[in-house]
Amino acid sequence: MTPNKLLLFFLFFAFSTQISRGQEGGNWELGIMAGGAGYMGDLNQNNPLKISGISAGIFGKRNFNQYLGVRLNYTYGQIEAKDSESSNTQFRDRNLSFKTSLNEVSAILDFNLFNFKLGGGSRLFSPYIFAGAGAVIFEPTVKYGGEKYRLDRMATEGQENAYSNIAITIPYGIGLRYNYKDTWSVFSEIGYRTPMTDYIDDVSGNYPQFQRQVIVGNPSFNLSNPADPSNPNYPNIGIPGTQRGDLRKRDTYLFVSVGISFTFVSSKCYSF
């Protein structure tokens, strides 16, 4: 069984088990959150905490007891990266960049490490861990000469067919929640996402086998693609067939959020 199938099986098992246990009680929760978004991939290989854009989201959650809940999330984010801002000379010479929006829908299993009050416990605060599965829509773009280009439509690596801009994604992370006034809670979390694609940044494999030309200034561009500004002053950059991205198979993105939620508490007793 693959890791993805194993995770989905675990979520289904936990969800089914807790529904059967929680028939005598439970509560529903609605919340909003906002913060920053970041990215690790071919244009940011070494800084897992780099924030490059904003994020915001909304969720609905079913708490089965003081420890376990399942939520349905929608999160919007923006991320970007530029080789020109890198401290690595080789990356600056490569001179690639991208910006993309992220629209993610996910189902997430939350597990409180303490017996949190609004699930039927007695603790006003609790750290928690979470994991789940979902889908993300991304559309990498670049600006040049005042024009915006959709990179996923431009075959920047010589693809015969455009890659899909929708991918399965696996969210996971940690957080801390605090009940400060009866049914209201505040929380903060950091969550990484592993999408089943390496094209969040439009960079993955090798430079295409296209003839190249020099336009005005230093950047050179593919004849069929004006959105690939590799620097012609460095002959080892942009050679057709040579490596364009790193060797990792997938990109990673993250959301760092703070939020507030309201819980509709059931009057029934909890069981665990």
PyMOL commands that set and color helices and strands:
alter all, ss='L'
color gray80, all
select helices_A, chain A and resi 3-24+83-85+89-94+117-119+151-153
alter helices_A, ss='H'
color red, helices_A
select strands_A, chain A and resi 27-40+51-63+68-82+97-112+125-138+141-144+147-150+166-181+184-195+212-214+220-222+225-230+252-265
alter strands_A, ss='S'
color yellow, strands_A
deselect
rebuild
show_as cartoon
